[in-house]
Amino acid sequence: MFAKLAFRNVRRQIRSYLIYFITVALSIALMFSVNNLSYSDRIQGLAEISSDVSTMFTMVTVLCCLVTALVLSYATGFMLKLRKKEFGMYLTLGMTRQNIRTLFVFETGLLSGLALLVGMGVGLVIFQLLSALFASIMEFSFTLSAYSVQGILLTLAVSIGLFLLSSLASLRYLKKATVSELLKEEAAEQTQRYPVFWCMISAVLLAGFIGCLAVTYRNLMAAFDGENGVELFLWLVIDLVMVFLVHFSFSRTLAGMLLRNKKLKNNSTNTVVLRSLSGKITVNALLIGALATLLVFAVCMSNLALSEKIYSENVVSKDCPYDVMAMSDQPETFETHMDAGKEIVERFSPITDELDYRLYSTEETTLSRHIAGFEKMEWTDKYMSLTQFNGLLIDCGYEPIQLENQYLMCTNIMEISNANFSDVTVTLNGITCTWAGNSTVYPEFTQTWFYFIVPDETLEKMPVSDICTAYTLENSRIDAVALVDALDSFCEAENGLDYRVREYYRLYQYTTAGTLMIGTLYVATVFVCMALAILSVKTLSTLDEERRRFAVLYRLGVDVKMQKATLRRQIGVFFAMPFVLPMLMTIPVGLIFGEVYEVWGFAGLGGQRAMETAVWIAFTVAGIYALYFVITYRIACSHVICYDSGNREILS
C-alpha cells in the first residue's frame, strides 16, 4: 500500500521534486565518472609513476560526498517542509508516525533510486568524456574506456550512504513532530531595518575586500620569491571570509535601499518584489554569503585546473629540455660509464643527436658562501663557459646572452635566486668579473642547484668538475618506466652518475596535472551545482507565502503576464546576488594566474589566454545557473501564478 501511495505522490508532485532529482542525478553522474576513471587501467598504470593519483581522487571524492550530503539533507528537509501539512493531515486521519516515516522513505527512496539510474546512465557518457580529456592532457590516443566494477560498486555504496544520511534528519523530525507543528503556518516575514547603516557597512567591507585582494597578491608574489607562504594562506582565508561578509551586508542593504526609492517602488509590481526580498533578510543574507563564498572557491579551482596543463608543459620543457640527460661528477671515469649507459638508452630508441658540455670548478666558495640561509650546505662554485651555454640556449629556442667581464647565476630554486652578489667580485684566470644578475628562466641543463656563466677566457686552466651529455632520441615516446628502472639499476653500481628521462618526467607531470585538473573541475562543478540547488530549494521553500501574495495581486487586477514578469524579477534578483561578484572575479583570478607563471618564467597564461580561460569559466557557470533558474522559475509558476477561472493559461 505504501509503495503504491508513494508512487502516486511522487508522480503527482514531480515538478516540486525536480530540483532534488536533478541535483541527486547530477551528483551521482559526476561521482560515477570520477570513480570509474580512478579505477581505470590507464590511471592504475600511471599510479606507478605518481603515487599521489589514487590519493587525490579519493580526497576529492570524499570532499564532494561531504558537500553533497549536506546539500541533499537540506533538499530533503525542503521536501519535508513542502509536504508537512499533508503529513499533518495524515496524522489527523489516523495514520501512525511510523506509517508516515515509511511513506516518506518510500517516496525519497523511489526518487533517489530513479535518480541513481539516470545519474549512472549520464555518468556513462561523462566518464568517456573525462577519459578523452585525460587522454588529451597526457597526449595519448583516445579509445573507449572499459567501465570498472570497483567504480560502479563504490558509486552504488556511496549513493546509498548519501541517501540514508540525507534522510536521517527528516526522519527524526517526523518521529517527534506534533500535529500542530506540522499544520502551523510559517512565521511572518520581517521587514528589513536600518538600510542606510547596512549600506555604509557594505561600502566599508567592499573597500576592505579590495584591500585584502591587493595584500594577498603582494604576498603571493613574495611567496614565489621564497618568503614564508603561511601568511599567504592566512590572507586567502581572509579573502573568503570577506567575500561572505560583503555579500551578507550587501544582501541586507539592497532591498531596503531600493524600497526607499519611491519612483522605483511605485513602478509596476516592484514593491511586491522588493518586500519579498527584504523578508527574512537575515537568513537569506547568511545563505547568499555562504553561496557566494562557495562560488568564488569554485571559480578559483576552475582557473587552477585549466592553467595546470600549461604549467606542466612549461615545467617539462624547463626541467628536462632533452630526451635523456646524463651527468657525472667523476670526469676520469666518464667515458667508460657513459658508453655503458648509452647502450641501455639505445635499447629503447636510436639516438639521433648527442651533445656534451662541461662544468668547471676550483673547489672554492667565493660566491656560494654569499647565498643566505644555505651556508651549511658547503657548496662550491661551479662555472659554465658562455659559448657552451649560448649553444644550449640556441638549441632550445632561447636568445643567446652577452657578458662582458661579468658572471650570471642560473638556478631554478626561487630561494637561491634571491641571493645578492652586487658587492661580490670573482677573479678567474686573472680576469675580475662582476655580478650580472640571477636567472630562473632558462632550462635546467645541469642537475645542480645553481651554477655561474662566465666568459670563456676565464676557464682556460680550470679543472673540469662535471661532464654532462644530452641525447635526442628518434622516438621520444619510449617505455619511460622501463628505461628509468634500467638506468637506476645501472647507476646504483656506478657512483657519481645520474640520469634524467624527459618522457618519464612528462608522464609524472602530466599525470599530476591531469589528476589535479579533473579533480578540481569535479569539485568546482559539484560546488556550483550544490550552491544552485540550495538557492533553488530556498526559493521554492516559500511557495505558500508567494501563493498568497500573488493571489492578492490577482484580486487587484494583475494579469498572468505581469505576475510572471514579477516572479521572474523576484527569483532573478535572488539568484543574481551571490552570482555577480564570483563571475566578475574570473577575470582578475585568471590574470593573477598569468602573473604567477610569468614570475616562474612560463609563457602561455598571460593576457589573452587568461581572458579566454576566464570567459570559458564564466559561460560554463552561467549555463548551469540558467538551467537551475529556468527549472526553479517554472516550478514556482506552477504553484504561484493565479489564472482566470474557466480560462486557465498554459505555462509558457
VOGU-3710 file (C-alpha; in Angstrom, 3 decimals, decimal comma):
1> mfaklafrnv> 0,000/0,000/0,000  2,763/2,443/0,954  4,682/1,746/-2,247  1,596/2,474/-4,339  0,797/5,659/-2,414  4,437/6,801/-2,592  4,498/6,224/-6,358  1,288/8,245/-6,770  2,620/11,102/-4,627  5,934/11,291/-6,496
11> rrqirsyliy> 4,167/11,281/-9,868  1,736/13,955/-8,698  4,452/16,227/-7,281  7,247/15,533/-9,756  7,641/19,248/-10,523  8,230/20,041/-6,863  10,807/17,252/-6,658  12,571/18,195/-9,907  15,380/20,222/-8,272  16,068/17,407/-5,808
21> fitvalsial> 16,012/14,852/-8,611  18,381/16,815/-10,873  20,806/17,509/-8,024  20,955/13,857/-6,952  21,246/12,591/-10,543  23,996/15,053/-11,448  25,943/14,289/-8,262  25,768/10,565/-8,958  26,756/11,058/-12,612  29,872/13,015/-11,654
31> mfsvnnlsys> 30,742/10,581/-8,873  30,262/7,580/-11,170  32,501/9,036/-13,869  35,318/10,001/-11,476  35,190/6,663/-9,620  35,412/4,745/-12,887  38,261/6,935/-14,087  40,222/6,430/-10,859  39,918/2,630/-11,236  40,596/2,560/-14,987
41> driqglaeis> 43,576/0,561/-16,291  45,278/3,701/-17,600  45,113/5,518/-14,251  46,210/2,425/-12,349  49,174/2,073/-14,712  50,193/5,697/-14,227  49,957/5,266/-10,445  53,371/3,564/-10,663  54,834/6,905/-11,752  52,826/9,211/-9,494
51> sdvstmftmv> 51,635/7,522/-6,314  49,501/10,568/-5,457  46,964/9,867/-8,230  44,710/7,471/-6,317  45,051/9,516/-3,123  43,993/12,696/-4,907  40,933/11,068/-6,486  39,954/9,652/-3,091  40,327/13,039/-1,399  38,180/14,926/-3,929
61> tvlcclvtal> 35,533/12,192/-3,814  35,351/12,353/-0,013  35,179/16,172/-0,099  32,405/16,177/-2,699  30,487/13,480/-0,817  30,507/15,602/2,336  29,244/18,665/0,439  26,654/16,594/-1,413  25,420/15,006/1,828  24,888/18,441/3,395
71> vlsyatgfml> 23,025/19,752/0,356  20,884/16,653/-0,020  19,995/16,870/3,669  18,922/20,475/3,059  16,943/19,446/-0,031  15,287/16,551/1,807  14,311/18,982/4,531  12,773/21,206/1,846  10,736/18,278/0,536  9,533/17,614/4,063
81> klrkkefgmy> 8,645/21,277/4,553  6,727/21,252/1,284  4,727/18,216/2,423  4,460/18,674/6,179  0,840/19,924/6,070  -0,048/16,848/4,067  1,675/14,648/6,660  -0,158/16,515/9,414  -3,451/15,665/7,704  -2,378/12,003/7,501
91> ltlgmtrqni> -1,831/12,007/11,280  -5,211/13,648/11,801  -6,878/10,963/9,666  -5,394/8,167/11,787  -2,046/7,221/10,248  0,726/6,492/12,718  4,103/8,250/12,757  5,730/5,024/11,638  3,333/4,897/8,669  4,282/8,445/7,668
101> rtlfvfetgl> 8,010/7,782/8,069  7,684/4,658/5,974  5,789/6,598/3,310  8,463/9,331/3,305  11,249/6,741/2,994  9,405/5,086/0,091  8,978/8,425/-1,694  12,558/9,651/-1,261  13,857/6,136/-1,938  11,845/5,920/-5,156
111> lsglallvgm> 13,062/9,329/-6,266  16,675/8,591/-5,276  16,579/5,193/-6,975  15,346/6,769/-10,199  17,989/9,498/-9,861  20,604/6,776/-9,317  19,638/5,054/-12,560  19,539/8,300/-14,529  22,747/9,546/-12,916  24,664/6,375/-13,715
121> gvglvifqll> 23,312/6,471/-17,255  24,528/10,047/-17,692  27,738/9,066/-15,897  28,473/6,512/-18,624  28,785/9,395/-21,075  30,604/11,760/-18,708  33,139/9,015/-17,933  34,058/8,700/-21,591  34,332/12,500/-21,851  36,631/12,569/-18,821
131> salfasimef> 38,677/9,726/-20,311  39,015/11,722/-23,541  40,033/14,812/-21,553  42,627/12,839/-19,604  43,977/11,260/-22,792  44,242/14,734/-24,330  46,153/16,003/-21,283  48,509/13,018/-21,395  48,755/13,279/-25,211  47,619/9,666/-25,595
141> sftlsaysvq> 45,436/8,358/-28,403  41,835/8,063/-27,186  39,951/4,782/-27,188  36,679/3,988/-25,424  37,484/3,068/-21,841  36,132/-0,012/-20,110  33,900/0,528/-17,098  35,225/-0,605/-13,724  33,328/-2,969/-11,444  35,024/-1,338/-8,438
151> gilltlavsi> 33,949/2,112/-9,648  30,328/1,015/-10,121  30,151/-0,697/-6,707  31,759/2,293/-4,989  29,229/4,639/-6,604  26,337/2,439/-5,500  27,657/2,208/-1,934  28,303/5,943/-1,608  24,942/6,853/-3,204  23,032/4,628/-0,784
161> glfllsslas> 25,022/6,074/2,095  24,238/9,635/0,977  20,536/8,778/0,642  20,390/7,353/4,177  22,371/10,239/5,629  20,263/12,916/3,922  17,017/11,290/5,103  18,111/10,825/8,723  17,337/14,351/9,972  13,914/14,391/8,294
171> lrylkkatvs> 13,009/11,020/9,773  13,993/12,225/13,239  11,794/15,296/12,756  8,793/13,187/11,681  9,309/10,974/14,712  8,983/13,877/17,158  6,832/16,489/15,369  3,321/17,037/16,690  0,229/17,536/14,552  0,121/21,241/15,435
181> ellkeeaaeq> 3,765/21,691/14,389  3,080/20,078/11,034  -0,057/22,096/10,366  1,036/25,515/11,660  1,780/28,395/9,319  5,293/29,740/8,816  6,366/32,783/10,822  5,547/36,124/9,269  8,219/37,939/7,332  10,217/40,693/8,975
191> tqrypvfwcm> 10,860/43,924/7,154  14,450/44,981/6,638  15,610/47,589/9,171  18,389/50,180/9,128  19,131/50,089/5,350  21,371/53,184/5,480  23,511/51,664/8,228  23,941/48,431/6,261  24,737/50,410/3,128  27,629/52,092/4,952
201> isavllagfi> 28,807/48,730/6,269  28,701/47,307/2,734  30,825/50,153/1,381  33,417/49,687/4,132  33,526/45,913/3,630  33,845/46,262/-0,151  36,783/48,640/0,260  38,309/46,252/2,788  37,849/43,337/0,404  39,656/45,186/-2,392
211> gclavtyrnl> 42,461/45,996/0,031  42,685/42,351/1,112  42,981/41,255/-2,517  45,860/43,702/-3,028  47,660/42,420/0,069  47,051/38,801/-0,991  48,519/39,493/-4,419  51,594/41,075/-2,841  52,020/38,071/-0,520  51,557/35,712/-3,458
221> maafdgengv> 54,399/37,333/-5,365  56,512/37,354/-2,199  55,869/33,646/-1,675  57,244/32,933/-5,138  60,325/34,923/-4,189  60,985/32,437/-1,414  59,275/34,125/1,529  57,085/32,274/4,033  53,814/31,072/2,473  51,912/30,808/5,765
231> elflwlvidl> 50,948/34,475/5,603  49,659/33,966/2,050  47,417/31,116/3,216  46,025/33,273/6,022  45,219/36,078/3,589  43,465/33,641/1,241  41,255/32,554/4,146  40,623/36,228/4,991  39,617/36,853/1,351  36,991/34,097/1,522
241> vmvflvhfsf> 35,677/35,499/4,808  35,478/38,950/3,226  33,522/37,519/0,274  30,984/36,160/2,760  30,756/39,428/4,721  30,430/41,594/1,596  27,558/39,505/0,243  25,906/39,257/3,655  25,901/43,031/4,153  25,062/43,823/0,534
251> srtlagmllr> 22,059/41,488/0,501  20,791/43,138/3,707  21,256/46,529/2,064  19,863/46,064/-1,424  16,146/45,540/-0,889  15,880/48,119/1,889  17,656/50,825/-0,105  15,597/50,148/-3,227  12,399/50,362/-1,197  13,383/53,922/-0,280
261> nkklknnstn> 13,296/54,861/-3,992  9,658/55,879/-4,487  9,860/56,017/-8,272  11,271/52,511/-8,491  8,959/51,167/-5,793  5,815/52,502/-7,470  6,746/51,171/-10,913  4,616/48,131/-11,816  4,821/45,435/-9,115  8,289/46,285/-7,852
271> tvvlrslsgk> 7,018/46,798/-4,302  5,985/43,141/-4,170  9,392/42,025/-5,431  11,346/44,200/-3,023  9,238/43,347/0,027  9,606/39,660/-0,794  13,388/40,033/-0,955  13,548/42,067/2,276  11,570/39,470/4,211  13,572/37,043/6,394
281> itvnalliga> 16,581/39,014/5,292  18,983/37,686/7,926  18,513/34,060/6,909  18,687/34,931/3,227  21,782/37,094/3,753  23,594/34,259/5,514  22,664/31,894/2,706  23,711/34,323/-0,034  27,060/34,963/1,683  27,768/31,242/2,010
291> latllvfavc> 26,810/30,512/-1,604  28,919/33,376/-2,947  31,925/32,069/-0,997  31,328/28,612/-2,433  31,134/30,008/-5,971  34,308/32,103/-5,582  36,124/28,998/-4,370  34,804/27,081/-7,392  35,958/29,833/-9,773  39,466/29,783/-8,300
301> msnlalseki> 39,575/25,991/-8,516  38,477/26,103/-12,162  41,214/28,597/-13,033  43,761/26,411/-11,275  42,562/23,362/-13,215  42,633/24,995/-16,635  46,068/26,535/-16,094  47,664/23,374/-14,740  48,235/21,780/-18,171  50,140/24,796/-19,488
311> ysenvvskdc> 52,133/24,901/-16,259  53,107/21,228/-16,684  54,144/21,728/-20,311  56,472/24,541/-19,291  57,842/22,611/-16,315  58,796/19,658/-18,523  60,442/21,944/-21,087  62,460/23,698/-18,370  63,363/20,785/-16,125  64,295/18,323/-18,870
321> pydvmamsdq> 64,953/20,057/-22,212  66,407/16,919/-23,886  65,047/13,362/-24,211  67,726/11,888/-21,939  70,256/13,841/-19,858  73,238/12,357/-18,021  75,640/13,987/-15,573  78,769/12,647/-13,889  80,888/14,313/-11,200  83,759/11,880/-11,886
331> petfethmda> 85,303/13,060/-15,183  88,098/10,476/-15,073  85,655/7,548/-15,483  83,079/9,432/-17,519  83,667/7,819/-20,923  83,519/4,239/-19,632  80,363/4,826/-17,655  78,663/6,860/-20,358  79,248/4,224/-23,016  77,512/1,630/-20,868
341> gkeiverfsp> 74,631/3,994/-20,127  74,335/4,899/-23,787  73,900/1,224/-24,687  70,974/0,994/-22,251  69,308/4,054/-23,798  69,746/2,665/-27,337  67,827/-0,478/-26,409  64,700/1,690/-26,215  65,289/4,097/-29,120  68,079/5,028/-31,541
351> itdeldyrly> 69,971/8,214/-30,618  69,859/10,872/-33,347  71,967/13,542/-31,642  74,426/13,728/-28,735  75,720/16,875/-27,058  78,493/17,083/-24,418  79,180/20,094/-22,188  81,158/20,776/-19,014  81,088/22,424/-15,616  84,331/23,731/-14,114
361> steettlsrh> 85,378/24,341/-10,508  88,379/25,253/-8,356  86,560/23,880/-5,269  86,412/27,418/-3,858  83,352/29,065/-2,250  83,933/32,684/-3,244  80,344/33,101/-4,473  78,467/30,212/-2,842  79,069/31,385/0,694  77,091/34,561/-0,045
371> iagfekmewt> 73,816/32,619/-0,547  71,984/33,413/2,685  70,368/30,516/4,534  72,395/27,790/2,826  75,792/28,276/4,449  75,797/24,764/5,944  75,440/23,133/2,527  79,168/23,702/1,828  78,572/24,222/-1,888  81,492/25,020/-4,173
381> dkymsltqfn> 81,411/27,430/-7,093  80,772/25,748/-10,466  81,090/27,522/-13,815  79,988/27,013/-17,431  81,536/28,822/-20,379  79,465/31,456/-22,156  79,933/29,759/-25,549  78,633/26,391/-24,324  75,700/27,990/-22,523  74,682/30,036/-25,563
391> gllidcgyep> 74,910/26,902/-27,714  72,453/25,158/-25,382  70,146/28,188/-25,361  70,043/28,404/-29,163  69,421/24,641/-29,389  66,397/25,029/-27,074  64,985/28,109/-28,818  66,249/30,840/-26,476  68,139/34,003/-27,386  71,882/33,967/-26,553
401> iqlenqylmc> 73,202/36,238/-23,813  76,159/38,646/-23,681  78,602/39,008/-20,769  81,493/41,487/-20,545  83,711/40,532/-17,608  80,559/39,513/-15,747  79,078/36,376/-14,229  75,414/35,278/-14,301  73,955/32,834/-11,787  71,490/30,265/-13,192
411> tnimeisnan> 69,136/28,433/-10,840  65,558/27,155/-10,735  65,349/27,400/-6,947  63,434/30,556/-6,066  65,021/30,835/-2,604  68,502/30,820/-4,141  67,534/33,262/-6,887  67,192/35,979/-4,223  70,920/35,879/-3,468  72,549/39,292/-3,812
421> fsdvtvtlng> 76,087/39,383/-5,272  76,130/43,104/-6,059  79,205/43,663/-3,841  80,916/40,386/-4,739  83,508/40,043/-7,491  85,338/36,895/-8,549  88,767/36,701/-10,204  89,276/33,782/-12,599  92,414/33,316/-14,680  93,434/36,871/-13,825
431> itctwagnst> 90,111/38,341/-15,022  87,844/40,051/-12,476  84,096/39,578/-13,095  81,207/41,465/-11,556  77,662/40,289/-10,959  75,269/40,402/-13,955  72,241/39,147/-12,034  70,415/35,872/-11,328  68,131/33,996/-13,734  65,401/31,381/-13,246
441> vypeftqtwf> 64,005/31,453/-16,784  66,416/29,068/-18,516  66,094/25,260/-18,681  67,936/23,007/-16,239  70,896/21,979/-18,369  72,645/20,563/-15,292  71,371/18,625/-12,307  72,843/21,104/-9,835  71,255/23,658/-7,550  72,987/26,540/-9,304
451> yfivpdetle> 75,987/27,403/-11,456  77,595/30,521/-12,901  78,018/31,548/-16,542  81,330/33,298/-17,217  83,335/34,383/-20,305  85,293/31,568/-21,998  88,755/33,022/-21,279  88,209/32,814/-17,509  88,052/28,993/-17,651  91,140/28,216/-19,747
461> kmpvsdicta> 93,108/26,497/-16,957  90,264/25,499/-14,621  89,745/21,746/-13,982  86,518/20,020/-15,086  84,203/19,111/-12,202  81,167/17,666/-14,028  80,535/16,319/-17,526  77,021/16,408/-18,974  75,598/14,667/-22,032  72,217/15,328/-23,660
471> ytlensrida> 70,666/12,778/-26,031  67,977/13,365/-28,625  66,075/10,168/-29,438  64,450/9,102/-32,668  61,351/8,009/-30,735  60,703/10,264/-27,755  57,630/8,271/-26,600  59,554/5,337/-25,182  58,699/2,954/-22,348  59,899/5,500/-19,829
481> valvdaldsf> 59,237/3,410/-16,717  61,334/0,512/-18,024  64,165/2,819/-19,137  64,271/4,594/-15,772  64,329/1,251/-13,941  67,221/0,056/-16,123  69,204/3,273/-15,657  68,559/3,308/-11,893  69,917/-0,235/-11,613  72,979/0,800/-13,626
491> ceaengldyr> 73,589/3,967/-11,574  73,417/2,061/-8,275  76,658/0,323/-9,241  78,292/3,448/-10,677  78,819/6,256/-8,182  78,593/9,856/-9,308  76,348/9,171/-12,321  72,788/10,427/-12,671  70,203/10,360/-15,476  67,050/12,271/-16,256
501> vreyyrlyqy> 64,490/10,922/-18,786  62,172/13,505/-20,305  59,323/11,075/-21,099  59,256/9,819/-17,519  59,282/13,396/-16,285  56,498/14,269/-18,751  54,338/11,357/-17,604  54,836/12,307/-13,979  53,982/15,980/-14,518  51,080/15,324/-16,887
511> ttagtlmigt> 49,632/12,621/-14,644  49,699/15,021/-11,711  48,286/17,798/-13,917  45,531/15,580/-15,335  44,538/14,298/-11,918  44,533/17,794/-10,447  42,671/19,222/-13,430  39,906/16,599/-13,401  39,733/16,610/-9,610  39,420/20,384/-9,335
521> lyvatvfvcm> 36,898/20,600/-12,177  34,904/17,860/-10,459  34,988/19,697/-7,125  34,176/23,045/-8,773  31,219/21,576/-10,700  29,832/19,876/-7,599  30,224/23,074/-5,573  28,427/25,159/-8,210  25,600/22,635/-8,575  25,212/22,271/-4,825
531> alailsvktl> 25,166/26,039/-4,346  22,491/26,436/-7,001  20,492/23,545/-5,598  20,422/25,265/-2,203  19,474/28,552/-3,876  16,630/26,872/-5,768  15,400/24,965/-2,742  15,447/28,145/-0,652  13,427/29,939/-3,331  10,868/27,161/-3,569
541> stldeerrrf> 10,563/26,796/0,205  8,463/29,989/0,343  5,878/28,932/-2,256  2,973/29,052/0,210  3,774/32,660/1,107  4,224/33,596/-2,538  0,936/31,958/-3,483  -0,930/34,152/-1,010  0,930/37,263/-2,161  0,189/36,628/-5,823
551> avlyrlgvdv> -3,434/35,841/-5,002  -3,701/39,370/-3,633  -2,101/40,739/-6,802  -4,595/38,780/-8,889  -7,534/40,242/-6,975  -6,069/43,700/-7,527  -6,200/43,141/-11,290  -2,632/41,998/-12,071  -2,917/39,698/-15,087  -0,995/36,473/-15,674
561> kmqkatlrrq> 1,657/38,086/-17,869  2,534/40,682/-15,237  2,500/38,053/-12,480  5,059/36,005/-14,405  7,207/39,082/-15,022  7,079/39,884/-11,295  8,036/36,328/-10,357  10,924/36,341/-12,873  12,320/39,561/-11,413  11,926/38,316/-7,872
571> igvffampfv> 13,704/34,987/-8,494  16,218/36,608/-10,846  17,389/39,169/-8,276  17,675/36,484/-5,568  19,723/34,286/-7,927  21,898/37,190/-9,069  23,040/38,403/-5,628  25,534/35,555/-4,973  26,376/35,269/-8,691  27,671/38,647/-9,884
581> lpmlmtipvg> 30,852/39,041/-7,816  32,123/35,456/-8,348  31,655/35,875/-12,107  33,433/39,227/-12,114  36,290/37,629/-10,188  37,016/35,161/-13,013  38,924/37,929/-14,810  41,284/39,068/-12,008  41,817/35,488/-10,841  42,797/34,446/-14,372
591> lifgevyevw> 45,158/37,400/-14,724  46,736/36,629/-11,332  47,473/33,092/-12,518  49,092/34,603/-15,578  51,272/36,829/-13,395  52,271/33,860/-11,235  53,519/31,838/-14,177  55,317/34,815/-15,648  57,217/35,080/-12,364  58,312/31,486/-12,901
601> gfaglggqra> 59,294/32,303/-16,479  56,385/30,392/-18,032  54,671/31,872/-21,048  51,165/30,998/-22,200  48,779/32,197/-19,487  49,162/35,956/-19,579  46,954/38,450/-21,361  44,588/36,985/-23,919  44,961/33,385/-22,748  43,959/34,321/-19,196
611> metavwiaft> 40,925/36,202/-20,517  39,886/33,230/-22,647  40,080/30,978/-19,586  38,032/33,443/-17,527  35,346/33,769/-20,212  35,107/29,972/-20,614  34,592/29,517/-16,860  32,063/32,366/-16,698  29,991/30,939/-19,565  30,028/27,442/-18,055
621> vagiyalyfv> 28,873/28,620/-14,633  26,304/30,925/-16,256  24,940/27,950/-18,222  24,467/25,896/-15,060  22,950/28,964/-13,418  20,484/29,401/-16,273  19,430/25,742/-16,050  18,614/25,955/-12,349  16,945/29,352/-12,761  14,618/28,133/-15,525
631> ityriacshv> 13,662/24,996/-13,584  13,079/26,990/-10,386  11,011/29,590/-12,232  8,808/27,021/-13,940  8,183/25,130/-10,688  7,326/28,398/-8,927  4,979/29,391/-11,754  3,019/26,175/-11,460  2,441/26,795/-7,742  2,138/30,581/-7,518
641> icydsgnrei> 0,597/32,134/-10,635  -3,164/32,770/-10,392  -5,182/32,173/-13,565  -8,601/33,260/-14,735  -11,239/30,692/-13,801  -12,516/28,837/-16,807  -9,673/30,105/-18,957  -6,538/28,559/-17,405  -3,482/29,626/-19,388  -0,714/27,228/-20,365
651> ls> 2,639/27,826/-18,621  4,999/29,390/-21,117
//
